[in-house]
Amino acid sequence: MIENRGGAGGNIGSEAVYVSAPDGYTLLASVPAALTTNIFLYKKLNFDPAKFEPVAVLGTFPNTLLVKNDFPAKTVKEFIAYVKANPGKVNYASQGIGTTSHLTAELYNALAGTKMVHVPYRGTAPALNDIVAGHVDLIFMQLSSALKLHEGKRARILAVTTDKRIPALKDMPTMIEAGVPNFVSDTWNAISAPPGTPAAIVAKLNKAINDAMNDPEVEKRFAELQIIKVGGSPADMRKLIQDDTKNWGEVIKRAGIKAQ
C-alpha cells in the first residue's frame, strides 16, 4: 500500500516513517530534501535524517536550464554572458523555497558570480505556466517536464546540468561544457527504512529493489520517464546522502536560504 503524506518539504511523511516499527514493512520513498537539505532549512525537525537506514536509490532525474521562448539568449554561452552583463535584471522561477530548482539557481549564481532574482512558486505547474506565458525568465527544471515544453516549442532548453550529455538531448551541451566548472545538479528518488531496521532486512529489501530495476519492463518505463536507473548498495546511498548534504548545505548557507 502506498500512502501519500505530503507537506513541509517531505517532513510529515518522513516523520511518520521515522517512528514506525523497524520491521521492513513501512518504508520511506522520497526525494532528497528530507534526508539532506531540510535540516538546514527548518528550525526544528521531529526526526534525525542521519538515523534513517538507507536501502537503495531508485533513479536520478537530470535537470535542465529552461528559458522562456523570447529570452534574448539563444545558446547557453549567450545566456551566461547575458546574465553576467545584467545583474539583478534576470529572474528565475522555482517550485518553492529550498527546492532543487531554487538551490540549483543559487548554485549557478555562486559558481558564475552572477545575481539573478528568485521568484518562488507553490509547485511545478504554476512555475512552468509562467515560463510558458513569458512572465518569468527561466527555471532549472527536471528533464521529464522540460522536454515536453521544449519539443512543443513552448519554452527552450539551453543546457543540461549533468556531468555529461544525456541520450534524450545528445546535441545539448552541459553547463560544464559551456564554461561553468563543477556545475552539476540532479535530483533522485530513494527508499529508506526506519532507524534500527536490522541489516538483514535492509539487505533483503535492497536485493529485491535491484532485482526489480533490472526487469526489462521497469527499465523501459524508466527510459520513458527520463529517469536514469541507479540501484546499488545501501552504502552507496549513504554516501550520496552525505555528499548532497554537504554540497547543498554549503549553497543554502552561502545564499542565506530559510524555509518560510
Secondary structure as UniProt FT lines:
FT   HELIX           8..10
FT   HELIX           11..18
FT   STRAND          28..30
FT   HELIX           33..35
FT   TURN            36..37
FT   HELIX           38..41
FT   HELIX           49..51
FT   STRAND          53..67
FT   TURN            69..70
FT   HELIX           76..85
FT   TURN            87..89
FT   STRAND          91..94
FT   TURN            97..98
FT   HELIX           100..112
FT   STRAND          117..120
FT   HELIX           124..133
FT   STRAND          138..142
FT   HELIX           143..151
FT   TURN            152..153
FT   STRAND          156..160
FT   HELIX           167..169
FT   TURN            170..171
FT   TURN            175..179
FT   TURN            181..182
FT   STRAND          186..193
FT   TURN            195..196
FT   HELIX           199..213
FT   HELIX           216..224
FT   TURN            225..226
FT   STRAND          228..231
FT   HELIX           234..255
//
